[in-house]
Structures are given as C-alpha cells and as structure tokens.
C-alpha cells in the first residue's frame, strides 16, 4: 500500500465520512475544532461524536 500525505481538510473529511457511515452525525467544523484544539469543550465534542 502506497503512503499518502493527506491535507488537514482531507483528513477531517475522511473522519466525518467514517463517523457518518457508523450512524453518527457530525459536522466537519466539529472535527476540525477537535483536532485543532480550538474547542475547549472536548467532552461536549466527544458527546456530539457519540450521538
């Protein structure tokens, strides 16, 4: 398998697609904030992912 360097946006998009394929509902902005550390409410973010 060939390694691929994903951009930050591509990586976040793939995370969203995976979560949605498992029945979750999440926005790409939530994933970006989670990985960027911008959101101080990480517990709330994790709860949103689990919803």
C-alpha positions, 0 to 999 in steps of 0.5 A, a space after each residue: 500500500 502506497 503512503 499518502 500525505 493527506 491535507 488537514 481538510 482531507 483528513 477531517 473529511 475522511 473522519 466525518 465520512 467514517 463517523 457518518 457511515 457508523 450512524 453518527 452525525 457530525 459536522 466537519 467544523 466539529 472535527 476540525 475544532 477537535 483536532 485543532 484544539 480550538 474547542 475547549 469543550 472536548 467532552 461536549 465534542 466527544 458527546 456530539 461524536 457519540 450521538 
